[in-house]
Amino acid sequence: MMNPMPDPSYQPAQAPAIEVDGVSYSYPATGIGEQGVEALQRISMLVEPGARLGILGPNGGGKSTLIKLMLGLLKPTSGTIRVFGVSPKQARLEGLIGYLPQRIEAQRAWPLSVRQVVGLPIACRLKPWQRLGSEHNAAIDRAIEMVGLTELDARPVGALSGGQLQRTMIARAIAGGPKLLVLDEPMVGVDVAGQQRFAELINTLHRELGLTTVVVTHDLRAIAAVADRVACLARTLHFHDAPEGLTPQVLADVFAHDVAGVLGDVHVDAHLAEDCADPSHTLTDPGCCGHDHGGDNR
Amino acid sequence: MSWPAILASLAIVTLGGGLSVIVVLKRLAFIGQGVSHAAFGGVGIALVVGLSGATMASTIGQGAVIIAFSIAAALWIAALSKRSAGGSDTAIGVVLAVSMAIGFILVQIASERFEAAHEGHDHSLEGMAHHEDSHHAMEEILFGDVLSVTPNRALVAIGASVVILAIAWAMRRKLLFWAFDEPVCGAFGVRTDRVQRAFLIMLALSIVVAMQMAGVVLASAIFVLPGAAALNLTGRLRPAFALSVAIAIIGAIGGMLVGSGAGMPIGPSIVGVQGVLYAISFAYGRVLK
């Protein structure tokens, strides 16, 4: 399954949804006498169009940093990221990426209706003198319908419950017709029944809109329902495979690494550390990737 | 009041009515204060380098220095609030205080220089008049003087108001998305930094234009009060903008009538009447809820 040599005859029929190649990122130092914090170290992974990727890792493991890099809101310190074959910034400006933020910081006191919020990304791509056309309105209607808020579409966002507001933000993320949907910790503070409904919603969107989805979470229970493959992230990529392969040993290591890192006593299982250092390890699921791929030979 | 002054005032308050909704929703009221006080530093610099506004050229030069200083202050506040731990309130506190200090020191230096140059004439009528003038000038800087608005200045104020309103209209959707959800709109292809810079520059320019009428201390009020009042009355977006502009204009007309009727300064009267309208809207908003 693992092939150290790239196949020269391989030509991608379609650009990968996400291609992360040897990416490191360090946050700049925040004060005198302090050093920058390295959040990610040599991450490589490849996500095919239509995949459902889960990114699992401890708090501070670099999950949100990786998302910001995918969205082009941060630039890698080294390495490259492509989203559908173009730079993340380009992909973002073209509206290829839909994003659900971790914490919804939108101003709830705002005089905006559900419909107006959902339409904002589409409206922002219009020229000043253009108005929302019937095809735009249809896209907004469909997005609101898919998250089940049709009856509330004129309601001010300030009058929504937390769950309704989150669904509004999901509708906002899909209304512009993205190809990639990135969800940052969407299931924090949601009960088990709510998580189940949420997973169903995400899977429905994935299926009906042909999306590639990336769900970031530190919640182990939540991930299997929304991901075909799981990437375990604790500064480095520890594991990148189907959720069934996620053994207690792997998890213990990913989450223990975090603790050990804090204590200054990094203690990583030798076998796993070796795997992490080998980027080809990141591509081990032929069912999902469809081809073997030498991660560090590009 | 002259027609140019009346029209200039109406143009500026209309601009204030439009921008104030965003200012209030995005919580930029205090940035407006910071910018207008920073403009005082610009006034000081202009006076020290000899741009007193006595001639057309020196008026333009003075305006350019004040505008440059105000825009720099707005962008400085934005940059500081991004980096420093205290956020924008610390940044504004720093910029506002430092600019006011610089302004007072430089205005003092300029007026001492002026007095030194006119030594010997101090007790002449002319010297007394100049002394009176410099007091009046300081008051004008601080609180504005609509009556001193010449037709040319009125034309500049009206033109600037129209241009800024047009740019804000063209950017309205991005401004809204940015103001509503700044951390996220970047992920949807809005260039957050550009939108922020553009809005702060527009706000700084607007405040400089409004300073003629309401002075350093009160200029930012007309970019807060109408929007705040409108948002007390409605929870919907378009009505909020319409009400804000209406309240701004009614406040201005009321202020001009009260001010010229009672012989009070016009700028503060307009701000006062807008303040009364705000109080009414606040009470009415409470009743509505």
Interface residues (C-beta under 8 A of the other chain):
Chain A: L71 L73 R92 L93 E94 G95 I97 Y99 P101 E105 A106 Q107 W110 P111 L112 S113 Q116 V117 L120 P121 A123 C124 R125 L126 P128 P156 G158 R172 G176 V182
Chain B: L25 W169 A170 M171 R172 R173 K174 L176 F177 A179 F180 D181 E182 P183 V184 C185 G186 A187 F188 G189 V190 L231 T234 G235 R236 L237 A240
